[in-house]
Structure formats: C-alpha cells, structure tokens
Amino acid sequence: MTKSAPGRAFEHDDARISNAGGVRSDSAQGTQDAIKHGHLWIDKDGQLMHRTAAGVKLGRKDRNLAWVNAHGAPFDPDWLSKDKDRHWGDHALTAVPKGSGLQTARETFADCKAKGRKVEWEVKDVRPFKTKKALTNALALLAADAEAIFGADWRQHVEVKVLNTLSGGLPYALRVLKAAKAAGFTTMLLNHKKRSVRIGRLRAKYVDYVRGAWHGPSKPKGKR
C-alpha cells in the first residue's frame, strides 16, 4: 500500500563542488555533514557504468555493471565535463583514473555504515540500461551491494527513489521502482510536478511512498 513519504529530515545538498563536477551530498564530506546536522538519512545519487572495456562494446546488452555515486563528487573526468552528450553508461569503470574520488555504490554504502547513516539512493537517468531485463539486473546488483555491506537487514538501511521529471518522465520512474521493489527495496516516487500523481492499485504494489502530491484508492483524494 502506497503512503506519503515519511517527513524525515535527510541530508540533501546540491551545492556544486568548486574544483569538481560533483555535489556536496554525494561526497565523503556530505556524509560528514549528515552527522553534523543530525540527519540519519542522506541522499546519494546513482548511475550505472560498465565494469570492463568489453562491456562498453556490448552496450546496453552488457550485464556486468557497477553502480556509482552519480555526480561522483569530487569526480569530474574530462570526457564528462567537456562533452555534455556523453553519459556514464558510455564508459568503463576500469577507465577511471586512480584517485579520482569516484565511489561505487558498495564503497558509498560502506562509508555510510561506518558513520551510522542510512541511504536514500536516487536513481538518475541510467540510459542505455532502460529495458526491463537491464533494470531487473541493475537493481538486483544494487541489492547485492547493499546486502554485502549492511547484512541481512539491508532493507532497513537503503531505499530507492526516482524523480518523475527525468528523461522518460513518470513511465521511466515507475519502471525503475518496479524493478527495485522486485529486488527487495522499499521504494519512493519523487513527484516534482505541480499536479498530483495517481497511484492506482497496480502501482501501489511497487510504489511504497510518494514524496509530493498524489492520490489513489489507498488514500482519499485531496489529502496529503
């Protein structure tokens, strides 16, 4: 049953890092800020990369993928900063220079666990991995990362959320959340549009929370 998202205070700082391409929340400093501000939960952004150069050649058929802390603070490789049409999915993790600051999901989770934080993992635009098979594989990999770090109760420590204003809009966000729910995650839709989003009975099976305006059979219309 879908519910309005908990009114929790969580660390979310989109301030750009001056000497890199990332934002503060995605950096190690962002995790420290969560402690400073007394926030148990922290926003971390996720995108996908190929693990190998061979995977790059396979393109969207590649299943050997790695989730990375999306804005990658303070990671800002030349190929990303100079070419706005390139995406994380175009490259291999093996091509990332050592000492770049880029963290994988597993490294991010480990940092948050060590500091007693929980993660709202916000899935960004993961093209070209948008097919049902690709998303099913990707969210299963993310669940494996979470379990490897947090153990048997990993579901209490990592939630998956998606904006409905990314490329692909609401249909894309729902596809991600459906795959996330199948992988075992608690899911959250971020409604950043002015109009209320409808959560019908089918959507209610895999959308646990909505942050923003919504209505549906599990919640009287017009109430927040």
DRENTORDO-705559 format. One record per residue (C-alpha): x, y, z; residue number from 0. Coordinates in Angstrom, 3 decimals, always signed. Example, Ala and Ser with C-alpha at 12.3 -4.5 7.8 and 13.67 -1.06 7.14 Angstrom:
<atoms>
+----------+----------+----------+-------+
:       xx :       yy :       zz : lumke :
+----------+----------+----------+-------+
:  +12.300 :   -4.500 :   +7.800 :     0 :
:  +13.670 :   -1.060 :   +7.140 :     1 :
+----------+----------+----------+-------+
</atoms>
This chain:
<atoms>
+----------+----------+----------+-------+
:       xx :       yy :       zz : lumke :
+----------+----------+----------+-------+
:   +0.000 :   +0.000 :   +0.000 :     0 :
:   +1.347 :   +3.390 :   -1.024 :     1 :
:   +1.779 :   +6.047 :   +1.646 :     2 :
:   +3.005 :   +9.626 :   +1.756 :     3 :
:   +6.750 :   +9.626 :   +2.342 :     4 :
:   +7.875 :   +9.967 :   +5.953 :     5 :
:   +8.531 :  +13.557 :   +6.954 :     6 :
:  +12.128 :  +12.754 :   +7.804 :     7 :
:  +14.920 :  +15.289 :   +7.733 :     8 :
:  +17.619 :  +13.981 :   +5.411 :     9 :
:  +20.933 :  +15.328 :   +4.177 :    10 :
:  +20.441 :  +16.760 :   +0.694 :    11 :
:  +22.904 :  +19.367 :   -0.522 :    12 :
:  +23.128 :  +20.071 :   -4.267 :    13 :
:  +25.839 :  +22.710 :   -3.874 :    14 :
:  +28.422 :  +22.149 :   -6.580 :    15 :
:  +31.969 :  +21.393 :   -5.532 :    16 :
:  +34.108 :  +24.192 :   -6.961 :    17 :
:  +37.008 :  +22.046 :   -8.139 :    18 :
:  +34.969 :  +19.114 :   -9.451 :    19 :
:  +31.734 :  +18.083 :  -11.097 :    20 :
:  +30.016 :  +16.619 :   -8.087 :    21 :
:  +27.609 :  +17.927 :   -5.493 :    22 :
:  +28.238 :  +18.036 :   -1.773 :    23 :
:  +25.784 :  +15.326 :   -0.685 :    24 :
:  +27.480 :  +12.781 :   -2.929 :    25 :
:  +30.895 :  +13.441 :   -1.467 :    26 :
:  +32.508 :  +11.993 :   +1.626 :    27 :
:  +32.107 :  +15.444 :   +3.149 :    28 :
:  +28.382 :  +15.181 :   +2.523 :    29 :
:  +28.249 :  +12.146 :   +4.751 :    30 :
:  +30.104 :  +14.065 :   +7.439 :    31 :
:  +27.585 :  +16.895 :   +7.028 :    32 :
:  +24.766 :  +14.430 :   +7.727 :    33 :
:  +26.367 :  +13.701 :  +11.079 :    34 :
:  +26.909 :  +17.394 :  +11.795 :    35 :
:  +23.281 :  +18.225 :  +11.016 :    36 :
:  +21.898 :  +15.232 :  +12.882 :    37 :
:  +20.426 :  +13.595 :   +9.763 :    38 :
:  +20.165 :   +9.816 :   +9.896 :    39 :
:  +19.301 :   +9.565 :   +6.200 :    40 :
:  +21.389 :  +11.002 :   +3.373 :    41 :
:  +20.637 :  +11.489 :   -0.317 :    42 :
:  +23.075 :   +9.699 :   -2.622 :    43 :
:  +22.698 :   +9.669 :   -6.408 :    44 :
:  +23.182 :   +6.579 :   -8.540 :    45 :
:  +24.072 :   +5.892 :  -12.140 :    46 :
:  +25.497 :   +2.895 :  -13.967 :    47 :
:  +28.857 :   +2.229 :  -15.577 :    48 :
:  +30.320 :   -0.752 :  -17.396 :    49 :
:  +32.908 :   -2.591 :  -15.324 :    50 :
:  +35.014 :   -3.526 :  -18.329 :    51 :
:  +36.022 :   -2.183 :  -21.730 :    52 :
:  +34.484 :   -5.309 :  -23.255 :    53 :
:  +31.193 :   -4.292 :  -21.687 :    54 :
:  +31.327 :   -0.923 :  -23.413 :    55 :
:  +31.370 :   -2.743 :  -26.744 :    56 :
:  +28.314 :   -4.737 :  -25.704 :    57 :
:  +26.461 :   -1.514 :  -24.930 :    58 :
:  +23.011 :   -1.965 :  -23.443 :    59 :
:  +23.405 :   -5.756 :  -23.623 :    60 :
:  +26.166 :   -5.659 :  -21.010 :    61 :
:  +25.133 :   -7.035 :  -17.620 :    62 :
:  +28.490 :   -6.659 :  -15.864 :    63 :
:  +27.688 :   -3.234 :  -14.458 :    64 :
:  +28.666 :   -1.125 :  -11.478 :    65 :
:  +26.516 :   +1.422 :   -9.674 :    66 :
:  +28.406 :   +4.623 :   -8.968 :    67 :
:  +27.657 :   +7.632 :   -6.782 :    68 :
:  +26.305 :   +9.558 :   -9.747 :    69 :
:  +27.633 :  +13.071 :   -9.603 :    70 :
:  +30.729 :  +11.339 :   -8.402 :    71 :
:  +31.925 :  +14.059 :   -6.111 :    72 :
:  +34.609 :  +15.053 :   -6.483 :    73 :
:  +34.982 :  +13.030 :   -9.688 :    74 :
:  +34.884 :  +15.049 :  -12.905 :    75 :
:  +36.643 :  +13.302 :  -15.784 :    76 :
:  +37.437 :  +15.307 :  -18.893 :    77 :
:  +35.181 :  +13.220 :  -21.082 :    78 :
:  +32.199 :  +14.054 :  -18.874 :    79 :
:  +32.889 :  +17.735 :  -18.236 :    80 :
:  +33.750 :  +18.666 :  -21.837 :    81 :
:  +31.192 :  +16.623 :  -23.742 :    82 :
:  +27.672 :  +17.170 :  -22.457 :    83 :
:  +26.276 :  +14.460 :  -24.751 :    84 :
:  +28.297 :  +11.695 :  -23.120 :    85 :
:  +26.934 :   +9.641 :  -20.244 :    86 :
:  +28.250 :   +7.383 :  -17.520 :    87 :
:  +26.910 :   +4.407 :  -19.442 :    88 :
:  +29.307 :   +5.137 :  -22.310 :    89 :
:  +32.399 :   +4.278 :  -20.274 :    90 :
:  +34.050 :   +1.543 :  -18.245 :    91 :
:  +34.910 :   +1.766 :  -14.581 :    92 :
:  +38.356 :   +0.439 :  -15.481 :    93 :
:  +38.997 :   +3.652 :  -17.424 :    94 :
:  +38.550 :   +5.852 :  -14.364 :    95 :
:  +41.874 :   +7.324 :  -13.192 :    96 :
:  +43.030 :   +6.170 :   -9.779 :    97 :
:  +42.491 :   +8.726 :   -7.070 :    98 :
:  +39.633 :  +10.360 :   -8.960 :    99 :
:  +37.325 :  +10.270 :   -5.962 :   100 :
:  +34.607 :   +8.291 :   -7.704 :   101 :
:  +32.846 :   +5.878 :   -5.349 :   102 :
:  +30.934 :   +2.764 :   -6.281 :   103 :
:  +27.646 :   +2.076 :   -4.525 :   104 :
:  +29.336 :   -0.508 :   -2.347 :   105 :
:  +32.017 :   +1.993 :   -1.280 :   106 :
:  +29.354 :   +4.620 :   -0.603 :   107 :
:  +27.323 :   +2.198 :   +1.498 :   108 :
:  +30.420 :   +1.191 :   +3.465 :   109 :
:  +31.199 :   +4.836 :   +4.230 :   110 :
:  +27.634 :   +5.474 :   +5.375 :   111 :
:  +27.545 :   +2.329 :   +7.503 :   112 :
:  +30.807 :   +3.293 :   +9.200 :   113 :
:  +29.264 :   +6.638 :  +10.087 :   114 :
:  +25.882 :   +5.247 :  +11.127 :   115 :
:  +23.939 :   +6.740 :   +8.215 :   116 :
:  +21.163 :   +5.315 :   +6.046 :   117 :
:  +20.841 :   +5.908 :   +2.297 :   118 :
:  +18.133 :   +7.246 :   +0.027 :   119 :
:  +19.645 :   +6.033 :   -3.250 :   120 :
:  +18.270 :   +8.242 :   -6.018 :   121 :
:  +18.430 :   +6.518 :   -9.383 :   122 :
:  +19.214 :   +9.006 :  -12.126 :   123 :
:  +18.972 :   +8.605 :  -15.883 :   124 :
:  +20.551 :   +5.189 :  -16.449 :   125 :
:  +20.421 :   +5.111 :  -20.229 :   126 :
:  +21.095 :   +2.989 :  -22.148 :   127 :
:  +20.121 :   +0.448 :  -19.470 :   128 :
:  +16.378 :   +1.088 :  -19.519 :   129 :
:  +14.966 :   -2.198 :  -20.787 :   130 :
:  +13.129 :   -4.488 :  -18.386 :   131 :
:  +15.989 :   -7.016 :  -18.413 :   132 :
:  +18.612 :   -4.338 :  -17.845 :   133 :
:  +16.721 :   -2.715 :  -14.977 :   134 :
:  +15.977 :   -6.078 :  -13.353 :   135 :
:  +19.682 :   -6.920 :  -13.470 :   136 :
:  +20.791 :   -3.471 :  -12.309 :   137 :
:  +18.543 :   -3.316 :   -9.251 :   138 :
:  +19.477 :   -6.875 :   -8.301 :   139 :
:  +23.131 :   -5.774 :   -8.388 :   140 :
:  +22.322 :   -2.778 :   -6.180 :   141 :
:  +20.538 :   -5.034 :   -3.693 :   142 :
:  +23.593 :   -7.299 :   -3.634 :   143 :
:  +25.800 :   -4.285 :   -2.894 :   144 :
:  +23.522 :   -3.207 :   -0.050 :   145 :
:  +23.374 :   -6.698 :   +1.456 :   146 :
:  +27.149 :   -7.120 :   +1.191 :   147 :
:  +27.652 :   -4.025 :   +3.353 :   148 :
:  +24.654 :   -3.878 :   +5.682 :   149 :
:  +23.974 :   -7.590 :   +6.044 :   150 :
:  +20.648 :   -9.386 :   +6.438 :   151 :
:  +18.721 :   -6.236 :   +7.436 :   152 :
:  +19.977 :   -4.189 :   +4.465 :   153 :
:  +16.400 :   -3.234 :   +3.555 :   154 :
:  +16.294 :   -1.067 :   +6.669 :   155 :
:  +19.333 :   +0.910 :   +5.530 :   156 :
:  +18.876 :   +1.595 :   +1.808 :   157 :
:  +15.795 :   +2.815 :   -0.055 :   158 :
:  +15.443 :   +3.540 :   -3.777 :   159 :
:  +13.808 :   +6.704 :   -5.066 :   160 :
:  +13.280 :   +8.185 :   -8.536 :   161 :
:  +12.194 :  +11.572 :   -9.866 :   162 :
:   +9.295 :  +11.734 :  -12.312 :   163 :
:  +10.954 :  +14.649 :  -14.129 :   164 :
:  +13.894 :  +12.760 :  -15.646 :   165 :
:  +14.115 :  +11.731 :  -19.287 :   166 :
:  +11.224 :   +9.319 :  -19.763 :   167 :
:   +9.125 :  +11.012 :  -17.096 :   168 :
:   +6.716 :   +9.061 :  -14.903 :   169 :
:   +6.773 :   +5.866 :  -17.019 :   170 :
:  +10.557 :   +5.646 :  -16.610 :   171 :
:  +10.391 :   +6.301 :  -12.868 :   172 :
:   +7.759 :   +3.599 :  -12.422 :   173 :
:   +9.806 :   +1.054 :  -14.381 :   174 :
:  +12.778 :   +1.669 :  -12.089 :   175 :
:  +10.648 :   +1.425 :   -8.952 :   176 :
:   +9.022 :   -1.782 :  -10.154 :   177 :
:  +12.459 :   -3.357 :  -10.646 :   178 :
:  +13.619 :   -2.001 :   -7.295 :   179 :
:  +10.629 :   -3.475 :   -5.483 :   180 :
:  +11.235 :   -6.846 :   -7.134 :   181 :
:  +14.816 :   -6.697 :   -5.864 :   182 :
:  +13.557 :   -6.170 :   -2.313 :   183 :
:  +13.883 :   -2.406 :   -1.834 :   184 :
:  +11.490 :   -0.010 :   -0.172 :   185 :
:  +10.622 :   +2.402 :   -2.987 :   186 :
:   +9.801 :   +6.082 :   -3.261 :   187 :
:   +8.467 :   +8.183 :   -6.137 :   188 :
:   +9.563 :  +11.817 :   -6.119 :   189 :
:   +6.786 :  +13.899 :   -7.658 :   190 :
:   +8.311 :  +17.225 :   -8.672 :   191 :
:   +5.410 :  +18.197 :  -10.920 :   192 :
:   +2.726 :  +20.612 :   -9.760 :   193 :
:   -0.153 :  +18.230 :  -10.403 :   194 :
:   -0.965 :  +15.238 :   -8.246 :   195 :
:   +0.235 :  +11.860 :   -9.495 :   196 :
:   -2.200 :   +8.951 :   -9.471 :   197 :
:   -1.175 :   +5.720 :   -7.767 :   198 :
:   -3.651 :   +3.034 :   -8.816 :   199 :
:   -3.910 :   -0.449 :   -7.356 :   200 :
:   -1.253 :   -1.886 :   -9.657 :   201 :
:   +1.230 :   +0.904 :   -8.962 :   202 :
:   +0.535 :   +0.623 :   -5.249 :   203 :
:   +2.103 :   -2.845 :   -5.318 :   204 :
:   +5.553 :   -1.443 :   -6.015 :   205 :
:   +5.426 :   +2.249 :   -5.014 :   206 :
:   +5.748 :   +2.270 :   -1.235 :   207 :
:   +5.980 :   +6.038 :   -0.780 :   208 :
:   +5.391 :   +9.248 :   -2.723 :   209 :
:   +7.196 :  +12.434 :   -1.790 :   210 :
:   +4.923 :  +15.106 :   -3.217 :   211 :
:   +1.251 :  +15.323 :   -4.208 :   212 :
:   -0.552 :  +12.093 :   -5.077 :   213 :
:   -3.921 :  +10.388 :   -4.972 :   214 :
:   -5.221 :   +6.849 :   -5.352 :   215 :
:   -7.501 :   +4.143 :   -3.984 :   216 :
:   -5.319 :   +3.644 :   -0.901 :   217 :
:   -5.540 :   +7.314 :   +0.050 :   218 :
:   -8.526 :   +9.724 :   -0.102 :   219 :
:   -8.160 :  +12.204 :   -2.949 :   220 :
:   -7.205 :  +15.697 :   -1.913 :   221 :
:   -5.432 :  +14.725 :   +1.313 :   222 :
:   -1.648 :  +14.899 :   +1.762 :   223 :
+----------+----------+----------+-------+
</atoms>
